[in-house]
Amino acid sequence: MTMIADTARIRATLDWTPQYDSLDTIARHALAWEEKLLAQRPQEALQAVPA
């Protein structure tokens, strides 16, 4: 899997700086956020619904 993100254009246009600049850090934060949301769901919602 390859992820490429060049923030040069948005930095120049909006005078913006991201909170996290490392792709590894961004991916870890995104995964932690998804895991937190999953942990907050009721267990019944995690069960597969039979077809």
C-alpha distance matrix in Angstrom:
0.0 3.8 6.8 10.2 13.4 16.8 19.6 22.4 23.8 24.1 25.5 28.1 29.0 29.3 30.1 27.3 25.5 22.6 23.6 20.4 19.0 16.5 12.9 13.0 16.3 15.2 12.4 15.2 17.8 15.9 15.4 19.1 20.3 18.9 20.4 23.6 23.9 23.3 26.0 28.4 28.4 31.3 30.7 32.2 29.5 26.9 28.9 27.9 30.5 32.2 32.3
3.8 0.0 3.8 6.6 10.1 13.2 16.3 18.9 20.4 21.0 22.2 24.7 25.7 26.3 27.0 24.4 22.7 20.1 21.5 18.4 16.6 14.3 10.9 12.0 15.2 14.0 12.1 15.3 17.6 16.0 16.3 19.8 20.8 20.0 21.8 24.7 25.0 25.0 27.7 29.8 30.1 33.3 33.0 34.6 31.7 29.4 31.6 30.7 33.2 35.1 35.1
6.8 3.8 0.0 3.8 6.7 10.1 12.8 15.7 17.2 17.4 18.7 21.3 22.3 22.7 23.4 20.7 19.1 16.6 18.1 15.3 13.6 11.9 8.4 10.4 13.1 11.3 10.1 13.7 15.3 13.7 14.8 18.2 18.7 18.3 20.6 23.1 23.3 23.9 26.6 28.3 28.8 32.2 32.4 34.0 31.0 29.0 31.5 30.9 33.3 35.5 35.6
10.2 6.6 3.8 0.0 3.8 6.7 9.8 12.3 13.8 14.5 15.8 18.1 19.2 20.0 20.6 18.3 17.0 15.1 17.3 14.8 12.4 11.5 8.8 11.8 14.1 12.3 12.2 15.8 16.9 15.7 17.5 20.5 20.8 20.9 23.4 25.5 25.7 26.7 29.3 30.8 31.4 35.0 35.4 37.0 33.9 32.1 34.8 34.2 36.4 38.7 38.6
13.4 10.1 6.7 3.8 0.0 3.8 6.2 9.2 10.6 10.9 12.2 14.7 15.7 16.3 16.9 14.6 13.5 11.8 14.4 12.4 10.2 10.5 8.5 12.1 13.4 11.2 12.2 15.7 16.1 15.1 17.5 20.2 20.0 20.6 23.3 24.9 25.1 26.6 29.1 30.2 31.1 34.8 35.6 37.3 34.0 32.6 35.5 35.2 37.3 39.8 39.8
16.8 13.2 10.1 6.7 3.8 0.0 3.8 5.6 7.5 8.7 9.5 11.5 13.0 14.1 14.5 12.8 12.0 11.4 14.6 13.1 10.4 11.6 10.7 14.5 15.5 13.6 15.3 18.5 18.6 18.0 20.8 23.1 22.8 23.8 26.6 27.8 28.1 29.8 32.3 33.2 34.3 38.0 39.0 40.7 37.4 36.1 39.1 38.8 40.8 43.4 43.4
19.6 16.3 12.8 9.8 6.2 3.8 0.0 3.8 5.6 5.5 6.0 8.6 10.1 10.6 10.8 9.0 8.6 8.5 12.0 11.5 9.3 11.6 11.6 15.4 15.4 13.4 15.8 18.7 18.1 17.8 21.0 22.8 22.1 23.5 26.4 27.2 27.4 29.6 31.9 32.5 33.8 37.5 38.8 40.6 37.3 36.4 39.5 39.5 41.5 44.3 44.4
22.4 18.9 15.7 12.3 9.2 5.6 3.8 0.0 3.8 5.7 5.1 6.1 8.6 10.1 9.9 9.4 9.5 10.8 14.4 14.2 11.7 14.2 14.6 18.3 18.5 16.8 19.3 22.2 21.6 21.5 24.7 26.4 25.8 27.3 30.2 30.9 31.2 33.4 35.6 36.2 37.5 41.3 42.7 44.4 41.1 40.2 43.3 43.2 45.2 47.9 47.9
23.8 20.4 17.2 13.8 10.6 7.5 5.6 3.8 0.0 3.8 5.4 5.2 6.0 8.5 9.5 9.7 11.1 12.5 16.2 16.6 14.6 17.2 17.2 21.0 21.0 18.8 21.2 24.2 23.3 22.8 26.1 27.9 26.8 28.2 31.3 31.9 31.8 34.1 36.5 36.7 37.8 41.6 43.1 44.6 41.2 40.5 43.6 43.3 45.0 47.7 47.5
24.1 21.0 17.4 14.5 10.9 8.7 5.5 5.7 3.8 0.0 3.8 5.4 5.0 5.7 7.4 6.8 8.7 9.9 13.7 14.6 13.4 16.4 16.5 20.2 19.6 17.1 19.7 22.6 21.2 20.6 24.1 25.6 24.3 25.8 29.0 29.3 29.0 31.6 33.9 33.9 35.1 38.8 40.6 42.1 38.7 38.2 41.5 41.4 43.0 45.9 45.9
25.5 22.2 18.7 15.8 12.2 9.5 6.0 5.1 5.4 3.8 0.0 3.8 5.6 5.6 5.0 4.6 6.1 8.4 12.1 13.2 11.9 15.3 16.2 19.7 18.9 17.0 20.1 22.5 21.1 21.2 24.8 25.9 24.8 26.8 29.7 29.8 30.0 32.7 34.7 34.8 36.3 40.1 41.9 43.7 40.4 39.8 43.2 43.4 45.2 48.2 48.4
28.1 24.7 21.3 18.1 14.7 11.5 8.6 6.1 5.2 5.4 3.8 0.0 3.8 5.8 5.3 7.2 9.4 12.2 15.7 16.9 15.3 18.6 19.6 23.1 22.5 20.7 23.7 26.2 24.9 24.9 28.4 29.7 28.5 30.4 33.4 33.5 33.6 36.3 38.4 38.4 39.8 43.6 45.4 47.1 43.8 43.3 46.6 46.7 48.3 51.3 51.2
29.0 25.7 22.3 19.2 15.7 13.0 10.1 8.6 6.0 5.0 5.6 3.8 0.0 3.8 5.9 7.8 10.9 13.3 16.8 18.4 17.4 20.7 21.2 24.8 24.0 21.7 24.6 27.2 25.6 25.2 28.8 30.1 28.5 30.2 33.4 33.4 33.1 35.8 38.1 37.7 39.0 42.7 44.7 46.2 42.7 42.5 45.8 45.8 47.2 50.1 50.0
29.3 26.3 22.7 20.0 16.3 14.1 10.6 10.1 8.5 5.7 5.6 5.8 3.8 0.0 3.8 5.1 8.8 11.2 14.4 16.6 16.3 19.8 20.6 23.9 22.6 20.3 23.4 25.7 23.6 23.4 27.2 28.0 26.3 28.3 31.4 31.0 30.8 33.8 35.8 35.2 36.7 40.4 42.6 44.1 40.8 40.7 44.1 44.4 45.8 49.0 49.0
30.1 27.0 23.4 20.6 16.9 14.5 10.8 9.9 9.5 7.4 5.0 5.3 5.9 3.8 0.0 3.8 6.9 10.3 13.1 15.4 14.9 18.6 20.1 23.3 21.8 20.1 23.5 25.4 23.5 23.9 27.6 28.2 26.8 29.1 32.0 31.5 31.7 34.8 36.5 36.1 37.9 41.7 43.8 45.6 42.4 42.2 45.7 46.1 47.8 51.0 51.2
27.3 24.4 20.7 18.3 14.6 12.8 9.0 9.4 9.7 6.8 4.6 7.2 7.8 5.1 3.8 0.0 3.8 6.6 9.5 11.9 11.8 15.5 16.9 20.0 18.3 16.4 19.9 21.7 19.7 20.2 23.8 24.3 23.0 25.4 28.2 27.8 28.0 31.1 32.7 32.5 34.3 38.1 40.1 42.0 38.9 38.6 42.1 42.7 44.4 47.7 48.1
25.5 22.7 19.1 17.0 13.5 12.0 8.6 9.5 11.1 8.7 6.1 9.4 10.9 8.8 6.9 3.8 0.0 3.8 6.5 8.6 8.4 12.2 14.1 16.9 15.1 13.8 17.4 18.9 17.1 18.1 21.6 22.0 21.2 23.8 26.3 25.9 26.7 29.6 31.0 31.1 33.2 36.9 38.8 40.9 37.9 37.3 40.9 41.6 43.7 46.9 47.5
22.6 20.1 16.6 15.1 11.8 11.4 8.5 10.8 12.5 9.9 8.4 12.2 13.3 11.2 10.3 6.6 3.8 0.0 3.8 5.4 6.1 9.6 11.1 13.8 11.7 10.1 13.7 15.3 13.4 14.3 17.8 18.3 17.5 20.0 22.5 22.3 23.1 25.9 27.4 27.6 29.7 33.4 35.1 37.3 34.4 33.7 37.3 38.0 40.1 43.4 44.1
23.6 21.5 18.1 17.3 14.4 14.6 12.0 14.4 16.2 13.7 12.1 15.7 16.8 14.4 13.1 9.5 6.5 3.8 0.0 3.8 6.6 9.5 11.5 13.1 10.2 9.3 13.1 13.6 11.4 13.2 16.4 16.1 15.6 18.6 20.6 20.1 21.4 24.2 25.2 25.5 27.9 31.6 33.3 35.8 33.1 32.4 36.1 37.2 39.5 42.8 43.8
20.4 18.4 15.3 14.8 12.4 13.1 11.5 14.2 16.6 14.6 13.2 16.9 18.4 16.6 15.4 11.9 8.6 5.4 3.8 0.0 3.8 5.8 7.9 9.4 6.7 6.3 10.1 10.8 9.5 11.4 14.3 14.5 14.7 17.4 19.2 19.3 20.8 23.3 24.4 25.2 27.5 31.2 32.5 35.1 32.4 31.3 34.8 35.8 38.3 41.5 42.6
19.0 16.6 13.6 12.4 10.2 10.4 9.3 11.7 14.6 13.4 11.9 15.3 17.4 16.3 14.9 11.8 8.4 6.1 6.6 3.8 0.0 3.8 6.5 8.8 7.6 7.5 10.8 12.3 11.9 13.5 16.1 17.0 17.4 19.7 21.6 22.2 23.6 25.8 27.1 28.2 30.3 34.0 35.1 37.5 34.8 33.5 36.9 37.5 40.1 43.1 44.0
16.5 14.3 11.9 11.5 10.5 11.6 11.6 14.2 17.2 16.4 15.3 18.6 20.7 19.8 18.6 15.5 12.2 9.6 9.5 5.8 3.8 0.0 3.8 5.4 5.2 6.3 8.7 9.9 10.7 12.4 14.3 15.4 16.7 18.6 20.1 21.2 22.9 24.5 25.8 27.4 29.4 33.0 33.7 36.3 33.7 32.0 35.2 35.9 38.7 41.5 42.4
12.9 10.9 8.4 8.8 8.5 10.7 11.6 14.6 17.2 16.5 16.2 19.6 21.2 20.6 20.1 16.9 14.1 11.1 11.5 7.9 6.5 3.8 0.0 3.8 5.4 5.0 6.1 8.5 9.9 10.5 12.2 14.1 15.3 16.5 18.2 19.9 21.2 22.5 24.3 26.0 27.5 31.1 31.6 34.0 31.3 29.4 32.6 32.9 35.7 38.4 39.2
13.0 12.0 10.4 11.8 12.1 14.5 15.4 18.3 21.0 20.2 19.7 23.1 24.8 23.9 23.3 20.0 16.9 13.8 13.1 9.4 8.8 5.4 3.8 0.0 3.8 5.5 5.2 6.1 8.6 9.9 10.6 12.2 14.2 15.5 16.4 18.3 20.1 21.1 22.4 24.5 26.3 29.7 29.9 32.5 30.1 28.0 31.1 31.7 34.7 37.3 38.4
16.3 15.2 13.1 14.1 13.4 15.5 15.4 18.5 21.0 19.6 18.9 22.5 24.0 22.6 21.8 18.3 15.1 11.7 10.2 6.7 7.6 5.2 5.4 3.8 0.0 3.8 5.5 5.1 6.2 8.6 9.9 10.5 12.3 14.3 15.3 16.4 18.5 20.0 21.0 22.7 24.9 28.3 29.0 31.7 29.4 27.6 30.9 31.9 34.8 37.7 39.0
15.2 14.0 11.3 12.3 11.2 13.6 13.4 16.8 18.8 17.1 17.0 20.7 21.7 20.3 20.1 16.4 13.8 10.1 9.3 6.3 7.5 6.3 5.0 5.5 3.8 0.0 3.8 5.5 5.2 6.2 8.7 9.9 10.6 12.5 14.3 15.4 16.8 18.5 20.0 21.4 23.3 26.9 27.8 30.2 27.6 26.0 29.4 30.1 32.8 35.8 36.9
12.4 12.1 10.1 12.2 12.2 15.3 15.8 19.3 21.2 19.7 20.1 23.7 24.6 23.4 23.5 19.9 17.4 13.7 13.1 10.1 10.8 8.7 6.1 5.2 5.5 3.8 0.0 3.8 5.5 5.1 6.1 8.6 9.9 10.7 12.2 14.2 15.5 16.5 18.3 20.2 21.6 25.1 25.6 28.0 25.4 23.4 26.6 27.2 30.0 32.8 33.9
15.2 15.3 13.7 15.8 15.7 18.5 18.7 22.2 24.2 22.6 22.5 26.2 27.2 25.7 25.4 21.7 18.9 15.3 13.6 10.8 12.3 9.9 8.5 6.1 5.1 5.5 3.8 0.0 3.8 5.5 5.2 6.1 8.6 10.0 10.5 12.2 14.3 15.3 16.3 18.5 20.4 23.8 24.1 26.9 24.7 22.7 26.0 27.0 30.0 33.0 34.4
17.8 17.6 15.3 16.9 16.1 18.6 18.1 21.6 23.3 21.2 21.1 24.9 25.6 23.6 23.5 19.7 17.1 13.4 11.4 9.5 11.9 10.7 9.9 8.6 6.2 5.2 5.5 3.8 0.0 3.8 5.5 5.1 6.1 8.7 9.8 10.5 12.4 14.2 15.3 16.7 18.9 22.4 23.4 26.1 23.8 22.3 25.8 27.1 29.9 33.1 34.6
15.9 16.0 13.7 15.7 15.1 18.0 17.8 21.5 22.8 20.6 21.2 24.9 25.2 23.4 23.9 20.2 18.1 14.3 13.2 11.4 13.5 12.4 10.5 9.9 8.6 6.2 5.1 5.5 3.8 0.0 3.8 5.5 5.1 6.3 8.7 9.9 10.8 12.4 14.3 15.7 17.2 20.8 21.8 24.1 21.4 20.0 23.5 24.4 27.0 30.1 31.4
15.4 16.3 14.8 17.5 17.5 20.8 21.0 24.7 26.1 24.1 24.8 28.4 28.8 27.2 27.6 23.8 21.6 17.8 16.4 14.3 16.1 14.3 12.2 10.6 9.9 8.7 6.1 5.2 5.5 3.8 0.0 3.8 5.4 5.1 6.1 8.6 9.9 10.5 12.2 14.4 15.7 19.1 19.5 22.0 19.6 17.7 21.0 22.1 25.0 28.0 29.5
19.1 19.8 18.2 20.5 20.2 23.1 22.8 26.4 27.9 25.6 25.9 29.7 30.1 28.0 28.2 24.3 22.0 18.3 16.1 14.5 17.0 15.4 14.1 12.2 10.5 9.9 8.6 6.1 5.1 5.5 3.8 0.0 3.8 5.5 5.1 6.1 8.7 9.8 10.5 12.4 14.6 18.0 18.6 21.6 19.5 17.9 21.4 23.0 26.0 29.2 31.1
20.3 20.8 18.7 20.8 20.0 22.8 22.1 25.8 26.8 24.3 24.8 28.5 28.5 26.3 26.8 23.0 21.2 17.5 15.6 14.7 17.4 16.7 15.3 14.2 12.3 10.6 9.9 8.6 6.1 5.1 5.4 3.8 0.0 3.8 5.5 5.1 6.3 8.7 10.0 10.8 12.9 16.5 17.9 20.5 18.1 17.0 20.8 22.3 24.9 28.3 30.0
18.9 20.0 18.3 20.9 20.6 23.8 23.5 27.3 28.2 25.8 26.8 30.4 30.2 28.3 29.1 25.4 23.8 20.0 18.6 17.4 19.7 18.6 16.5 15.5 14.3 12.5 10.7 10.0 8.7 6.3 5.1 5.5 3.8 0.0 3.8 5.4 5.1 6.2 8.6 10.0 11.0 14.6 15.5 17.8 15.2 13.9 17.5 18.8 21.4 24.7 26.3
20.4 21.8 20.6 23.4 23.3 26.6 26.4 30.2 31.3 29.0 29.7 33.4 33.4 31.4 32.0 28.2 26.3 22.5 20.6 19.2 21.6 20.1 18.2 16.4 15.3 14.3 12.2 10.5 9.8 8.7 6.1 5.1 5.5 3.8 0.0 3.8 5.5 5.0 6.1 8.7 10.2 13.3 13.7 16.6 14.7 12.9 16.4 18.2 21.2 24.4 26.5
23.6 24.7 23.1 25.5 24.9 27.8 27.2 30.9 31.9 29.3 29.8 33.5 33.4 31.0 31.5 27.8 25.9 22.3 20.1 19.3 22.2 21.2 19.9 18.3 16.4 15.4 14.2 12.2 10.5 9.9 8.6 6.1 5.1 5.4 3.8 0.0 3.8 5.4 5.1 6.4 9.0 12.3 13.6 16.6 14.8 13.9 17.6 19.8 22.5 26.0 28.2
23.9 25.0 23.3 25.7 25.1 28.1 27.4 31.2 31.8 29.0 30.0 33.6 33.1 30.8 31.7 28.0 26.7 23.1 21.4 20.8 23.6 22.9 21.2 20.1 18.5 16.8 15.5 14.3 12.4 10.8 9.9 8.7 6.3 5.1 5.5 3.8 0.0 3.8 5.5 5.2 6.7 10.4 12.1 14.5 12.2 11.8 15.6 17.7 19.9 23.5 25.5
23.3 25.0 23.9 26.7 26.6 29.8 29.6 33.4 34.1 31.6 32.7 36.3 35.8 33.8 34.8 31.1 29.6 25.9 24.2 23.3 25.8 24.5 22.5 21.1 20.0 18.5 16.5 15.3 14.2 12.4 10.5 9.8 8.7 6.2 5.0 5.4 3.8 0.0 3.8 5.4 5.4 8.7 9.4 11.9 9.8 8.6 12.3 14.5 17.1 20.5 22.8
26.0 27.7 26.6 29.3 29.1 32.3 31.9 35.6 36.5 33.9 34.7 38.4 38.1 35.8 36.5 32.7 31.0 27.4 25.2 24.4 27.1 25.8 24.3 22.4 21.0 20.0 18.3 16.3 15.3 14.3 12.2 10.5 10.0 8.6 6.1 5.1 5.5 3.8 0.0 3.8 5.6 8.0 8.6 12.0 11.0 9.9 13.4 16.2 18.9 22.3 25.0
28.4 29.8 28.3 30.8 30.2 33.2 32.5 36.2 36.7 33.9 34.8 38.4 37.7 35.2 36.1 32.5 31.1 27.6 25.5 25.2 28.2 27.4 26.0 24.5 22.7 21.4 20.2 18.5 16.7 15.7 14.4 12.4 10.8 10.0 8.7 6.4 5.2 5.4 3.8 0.0 3.8 6.5 8.8 11.6 10.4 10.7 14.2 17.1 19.2 22.8 25.4
28.4 30.1 28.8 31.4 31.1 34.3 33.8 37.5 37.8 35.1 36.3 39.8 39.0 36.7 37.9 34.3 33.2 29.7 27.9 27.5 30.3 29.4 27.5 26.3 24.9 23.3 21.6 20.4 18.9 17.2 15.7 14.6 12.9 11.0 10.2 9.0 6.7 5.4 5.6 3.8 0.0 3.8 6.3 8.3 6.6 7.5 10.9 13.7 15.5 19.2 21.7
31.3 33.3 32.2 35.0 34.8 38.0 37.5 41.3 41.6 38.8 40.1 43.6 42.7 40.4 41.7 38.1 36.9 33.4 31.6 31.2 34.0 33.0 31.1 29.7 28.3 26.9 25.1 23.8 22.4 20.8 19.1 18.0 16.5 14.6 13.3 12.3 10.4 8.7 8.0 6.5 3.8 0.0 3.8 5.4 5.5 7.1 9.6 12.9 14.3 17.8 20.7
30.7 33.0 32.4 35.4 35.6 39.0 38.8 42.7 43.1 40.6 41.9 45.4 44.7 42.6 43.8 40.1 38.8 35.1 33.3 32.5 35.1 33.7 31.6 29.9 29.0 27.8 25.6 24.1 23.4 21.8 19.5 18.6 17.9 15.5 13.7 13.6 12.1 9.4 8.6 8.8 6.3 3.8 0.0 3.8 5.4 5.2 6.9 10.6 12.7 15.8 19.0
32.2 34.6 34.0 37.0 37.3 40.7 40.6 44.4 44.6 42.1 43.7 47.1 46.2 44.1 45.6 42.0 40.9 37.3 35.8 35.1 37.5 36.3 34.0 32.5 31.7 30.2 28.0 26.9 26.1 24.1 22.0 21.6 20.5 17.8 16.6 16.6 14.5 11.9 12.0 11.6 8.3 5.4 3.8 0.0 3.8 5.3 5.4 8.8 9.8 13.0 16.2
29.5 31.7 31.0 33.9 34.0 37.4 37.3 41.1 41.2 38.7 40.4 43.8 42.7 40.8 42.4 38.9 37.9 34.4 33.1 32.4 34.8 33.7 31.3 30.1 29.4 27.6 25.4 24.7 23.8 21.4 19.6 19.5 18.1 15.2 14.7 14.8 12.2 9.8 11.0 10.4 6.6 5.5 5.4 3.8 0.0 3.8 5.5 8.0 9.1 12.7 15.4
26.9 29.4 29.0 32.1 32.6 36.1 36.4 40.2 40.5 38.2 39.8 43.3 42.5 40.7 42.2 38.6 37.3 33.7 32.4 31.3 33.5 32.0 29.4 28.0 27.6 26.0 23.4 22.7 22.3 20.0 17.7 17.9 17.0 13.9 12.9 13.9 11.8 8.6 9.9 10.7 7.5 7.1 5.2 5.3 3.8 0.0 3.8 6.5 9.1 12.4 15.2
28.9 31.6 31.5 34.8 35.5 39.1 39.5 43.3 43.6 41.5 43.2 46.6 45.8 44.1 45.7 42.1 40.9 37.3 36.1 34.8 36.9 35.2 32.6 31.1 30.9 29.4 26.6 26.0 25.8 23.5 21.0 21.4 20.8 17.5 16.4 17.6 15.6 12.3 13.4 14.2 10.9 9.6 6.9 5.4 5.5 3.8 0.0 3.8 6.4 9.2 12.4
27.9 30.7 30.9 34.2 35.2 38.8 39.5 43.2 43.3 41.4 43.4 46.7 45.8 44.4 46.1 42.7 41.6 38.0 37.2 35.8 37.5 35.9 32.9 31.7 31.9 30.1 27.2 27.0 27.1 24.4 22.1 23.0 22.3 18.8 18.2 19.8 17.7 14.5 16.2 17.1 13.7 12.9 10.6 8.8 8.0 6.5 3.8 0.0 3.8 6.3 9.1
30.5 33.2 33.3 36.4 37.3 40.8 41.5 45.2 45.0 43.0 45.2 48.3 47.2 45.8 47.8 44.4 43.7 40.1 39.5 38.3 40.1 38.7 35.7 34.7 34.8 32.8 30.0 30.0 29.9 27.0 25.0 26.0 24.9 21.4 21.2 22.5 19.9 17.1 18.9 19.2 15.5 14.3 12.7 9.8 9.1 9.1 6.4 3.8 0.0 3.8 6.4
32.2 35.1 35.5 38.7 39.8 43.4 44.3 47.9 47.7 45.9 48.2 51.3 50.1 49.0 51.0 47.7 46.9 43.4 42.8 41.5 43.1 41.5 38.4 37.3 37.7 35.8 32.8 33.0 33.1 30.1 28.0 29.2 28.3 24.7 24.4 26.0 23.5 20.5 22.3 22.8 19.2 17.8 15.8 13.0 12.7 12.4 9.2 6.3 3.8 0.0 3.8
32.3 35.1 35.6 38.6 39.8 43.4 44.4 47.9 47.5 45.9 48.4 51.2 50.0 49.0 51.2 48.1 47.5 44.1 43.8 42.6 44.0 42.4 39.2 38.4 39.0 36.9 33.9 34.4 34.6 31.4 29.5 31.1 30.0 26.3 26.5 28.2 25.5 22.8 25.0 25.4 21.7 20.7 19.0 16.2 15.4 15.2 12.4 9.1 6.4 3.8 0.0
